[in-house]
Amino acid sequence: MISSIKHSSTSSFTSTDFLPKKRSIPRTQSSPLPIIKSIHNGFPNQSLSSQKPLHVASIENLAISKNSKQRKTECQAYEADRSRPLGINIELPDEEARLEAAKKIKIGIYFATWWALNVVFNIYNKKVLNAFPFPWLTSTLSLAAGSLLMLISWATRVADVPKTDVEFWKTLFPVAVAHTIGHVAATVSMSKVAVSFTHIIKSGEPAFSVLVSRFVLGEAFPLPVYLSLLPIIGGCALSAVTELNFNMTGFMGAMISNLAFVFRNIFSKKGMKGNCVSGMNYYACLSMLSLLILTPFAIAVEGPQLWAVGWQNAVSQIGPNFVWWVVAQSVFYHLYNQVSYMSLDQISPLTFSIGNTMKRISVIVSSIIIFHTPVQPVNALGAAIAILGTFIYSQAKQ
């Protein structure tokens, strides 16, 4: 851009001096801008191309001689150097650092809430099942409580009502079927064996995920992923063999739950792809559809007559606190699942997998302490190996 323009006269002028005079100007062919001869750093006659921008530094001593009516102009220019840094203070790195720190704090709160709610649910769920051994009704009440909470939240505008269509519910249906099977199977398992044993077996879910993805979906994995399954399978097998209160129904329930939740995750990825429904509302819709699927089966398997007898026995043994146990296990089941889906909106699947592994450790340790579950050293070693294998799997999968 033009650097400076100097005029060699000090006389004044009027605006009429700038008016063009009537004269004929021959039409010439011109294309691009002409090359400007200039003085740059003391070197005259340097050619500046119009293809690059010119920097204007200043215009000095603009004057026109009244006598000569001629303009004498001295022009200095230099090509703008785009590599020169701009003198602008942009504090984006600091802002990004603050946003990243806030995100980590938010994820940490999600994880802590998720683990705490899950521990509370497992404790109350086991207490209810010890006094009221009807896992089908217990599972139904958990889904019913969550559905009721979300309907109230939508009605009071605490949560935004999701915008769904028929296609959404069609894609959600297989997810709900798998979620229902996995939920009931896990509850059946915990009604027969210790909470710690159920979660040790459920820590083998990555092995089912790899096997289903490999033989059903045809998805191949690197060798480290397959090798990471060895400690998972070995640790679960060691814990099962050394479990003092081993029960085949409880063991098979945990295994079926693993398989069902693997299919739920596969269907969820397809269902949530391109979906604008939030994680909280997605799980709310999932609970409602699962409730519709589970209710007729719960009535057929157990039935109201058995429920009435079992309820009276539980209330007579425990007292009114039993009602609060049922409410607590139902509400906390929904809350911990809701927070887990909200966490999945904020983090990567790898981070979610690591958080899920750490969640199982907190549940196993807390249940052993609260219920005074007898654990042999070999059994504890098997659990540690299985959980370590799950962590290695999450790293190898990444």
N, C-alpha and C positions, 0 to 999 in steps of 0.2 A: 504494500500500500504506500501512497505517497508520503515521503518523510517530511519535507519542508519546502515552502515556496517563499521566495524573497523578491520584493519589488524595490527598485532603486530610486524611488521618488518619494518626496514627503509632502507634495501638494495634495489638496483635498479634491474630492470628486463628488459628483451627484449620481443619482440613479439613472439619469438619462444617458450617462456615458456608457452604460452597459447595454443600451438598446441597440439591436442589430441594425446596420445600415442596409438600405435597399440596394442590393447589387446582385448580379447574377453569379451563381456559383455553379461551376461545371459539375455534372453528375459523374462521379467516378465509382468504380467497382471497389468495394472494400469488403473484406471478410472478417477475419478476427481483428481484435484490437491491435493497434500498431505497437511496435517495440519502442519503449521509452528510453532515451539516452539520459543518463543520470550520472551524478557524482556520488560515489559510495565509498566512504572511508578514505576520501582523498584521491580516489582513482576515477577519473572522468571516463566518459564514453563506454561505460559498461552497459551491456544490453540486459534489460529485464524482460522476461517473457510474461505475457498476460495470462499464461496458463497457471501461474502460481499467484497467490494473493500477495498484495503489497501492504505494508504497514505504514499508516500515517502517524508521524511523530508530532509535527507541529507545522503551522503556517505563520510565517513571520513577515512583518513590514509590508503589508498589502497596500500598495499605493500606485497611483497612475499620474504620470507627468501631464500637467495641464497644457504645457506648450507643445509637446511632441505628440500628445495623445497616443503614445505608444506604451505598451506594457513590456516591461522587462522582468522576466520571471526566472528565478533560479530554483530548480527542483532537485531535491535529494530524496532518494528512495532506496529501500532494500527489501529483498524478498522475505516474507514472514517465515520464520523457522518454526514449524509445528512441533519440533522436538523440545522446544523450550517449555519448562514446567509452568503451569498457571499458578499465579499467586493467590490461590483460593484455599482456604482451610476447610477441608471436608472431613468430618469426624465420623465417617462410616464405620471404620474398624471398631471404635469404641461403642457405637450404637449396636453393631452386630454382636459384640462381646456381651453387652448387657442383655440383648434378646436371647442369646444362647444360654447365659447363666439363668435367666428367668425360665427358660424352657426346661433346663435340667432340674431346677427346683420344683417345677410343676410335675415333671415325670416322677421325681422322688416322692412327692406327696401322693401321687397316684399309686405308686408301688407300695408305699407304707400302708395306705388305706386298703388297698387290694389284699395284702397279706393279713392285715388285722381282721378285716371282715371275713376272710376265708377261715381263719383260725376259729373265730367265734361261731361261725356256721357249723363247722365240723364238730365242735364241742357240743353244741345244743342238739345237733342232728343225732349224734350218738346217744345222748341222754334220752331223747324222744324214742329212738329205736330200741333202747334197752327196756323201756317201760311199755312201749307200744309197738310191737314187732310187725308193723304193716307198712312195708316200704313203698307199696304202690300208692296208698293214700297219702303217705308222707311226701312223696314226690309230687303228687297232684296238688297238695296244699302249697308247696313251694312255688309252683308255677301260678297258682291262683292268686297268691299274695302279691307277686310281682305284677301280674296283669292288672289287679285292682289298684295298686299304687300308681301305675302309669296312666290308667284311665282318669284317676283323680288329678294327676299332674296335668294332663291335657285339658281336662274340664276347667281347672282353675288357672290355666295359662302359665303355670310354673314352667312347663316344658312346651316347646313348639310341637304342634300336631304334625306328624309326618305326612307328606304328600305321596300317596301310593296309588298304584293302579293294579289291574288284574295281572299284568305281566310280572309285577313285583311279587305278588303272592304266589304265583306259579313257581318262580325261581326260589322262593323261600320255603316251599313245601318240602323238598328233599332235605333241606337243612334242618327243618323242624322235626322230621322223622328221625334223622340221625341223632339230633339233640335229645329227643325223647327217650330213645333207646339207651343212649349213653348215660343220661341222668338216672333213669330207673335202675340200670345195671349197677351203677356206682352205689346207689342207695341200698340195693339188695346186698351188695358186698359188705357194706358197713354194718348192716344188720346182723351179719353172720360172723365177721372177724373184727379184729381191732382196727381202729382208724389208721394207725401207723402202717399196718400190713397192707391195707387197701392202697394207700398212697405210695408205698414202695413198689407195688405191682404196677400202679398207674404211672410211675416214673419211666416205665418201659414203653410209653406211647411213641417216642421217636422211632423205635424199632418197627412198630406197626406202620408208621408213616412211610418209612423207606420201603418196606416190603410191598405195601399197597401201591405206592407210586411206581415201583419197579415192575411188578407183575400185572397190575391192573391198568395203569396209565401208560406203561412203557417208558417211564422217565428214568434215565441213567444218572448215577452219581459218581463222584470221584472215589478213588480207593480209600482215602482217609475216612469218608463218611461210613463206608461199610465196616471198616475196622473199629470205628467208635461204637458200633452196635455190640461188639463182643463183651465189653465190661457191663453194658446195660443188661444184656440177656443173662450173663453170668452172675451179676449181682442180684437180680431178681430171683433167679433160680436158687441161689444160695440162701436168700432170705426165706423163700418158700419152704425149702427143705428143713430149715432150722426153726421155723415158726412153731411156737409151743401150742398155740390154739388154731392150728391149720384147719380150714374147712373148705371142701371142694366147691360148694356153692358160692362162698365168698370169693374164692380164687377165680372161678369162672366169671363171676359178675364183674370183677375188676378187669379181666381180660376182654370181655365183651364191651365194656365201657371204653377201653382204649381203642378198639377197632371202630366203634361207632363215632367217637369223637374225631378220629382221623378222617372219616368220610364227611363228618360235619364241617371240618376245616376246609376240605377240598371243595365242597359245595358252597361254603361261605365265600371263598375267593371268587367263584364264578358269580355268585349272587350279588356281592358288594362291588363288583367291578363296574365302574361307571354309574354307581348309585349315589344319589345325593342325600340319602337318608343318613343321619348321624349314627354313631356307634350306639349311643344310648337308646335311640328310637328303634334301631335295627334289632337290638336284643329284646326290646319291649314287644315288637311285633312277633319275634321268634317265640317268646314265652306264651303269647296268646294263642298262636297257632299250635304250639306243642300241647297246651292245655286242652284244646279241642280234640287233639289226637289221643291224648293219654286218658282222659276221663272215662270213655266207654270201656277201655281195656282194664282200668283199675276197678271199675264196678264188676266186670266179668270175672276177674281173677280173685278178688277178695270179697267185695260186696258189702252193702250197708249193714247187714246183720252181724257179720264178724267185726265190723268197725264199732258198732254200738257196744258190743260185749267188751272188746278190747279197751275202748275209751273209759268205760265204767271201772274196769280193773285198774287202769293207769291212774285215774283220778283218786280212787280209794287208796292206792299205795303211795302216791306222790303228794296228793292234795291239789289245791288250786294252782300251785306253781307249775304243774304240768301244762296247763293252758298257756302260760307265758312261755314255756319252753317251745311249744308248737309254734306260737306266733314268732318267737325269736328266730328259730331255725328257718321259718318260711321267709321272713323279711330279709334276714342276712344272706340267704341264698341268692335272692334277687339282687341285693345291693352289691355283693362281691362280683357277681357276673356282670352287672352293669358297669362297674368301675373297670373291670378287665377289658370290656369292649371299648370304653372311653380311652383306656390306655393304648389300645391297639390303634386308635386314630392318631396318636401322637408319636408313636415309636415304630421302629422297624420290626419285622417279624423275628429277627435274630434277638433283639433286645427283649422282645416279649417272651421268647422261648427261655432266655436266661432268667427273666423274672419269674416265669412259671416254675422253673427248677428250684429257685430259691424259696418260692412259696411252699413247695412240698417239704422242704427241709423244716420250715417254721411249723407246718402242720404236724409233721412226724414228731418233732421234739416236744411241742406243746402237748400233744395228745398223750405221749408217753408219761410226761410229768403229771398231768391232770388225772388221768385214769389209772396211773400206777401200773402201766403195762409191763409185764416181765419181759425183758429182752436179754438174750444171750449174747456174749461177745461176738460169736460167729454171725448171728443174725444182724447185729449192728454193722459188722464189717461188710456183709452183703448189701445192706442198704447204702452204705457209704460208697461202695464200688458202683452200684447202679446209678446213684445220683451224680457221681463224678463222670461216669460214662455219658450221662445226659448232657452235662456241661461240655464235654469234649465234642459230642455230636453237634451241639449248637455252633461251636467254633468251626468244626470241619465243614458243616453245611454252608457257612458263610464263605 
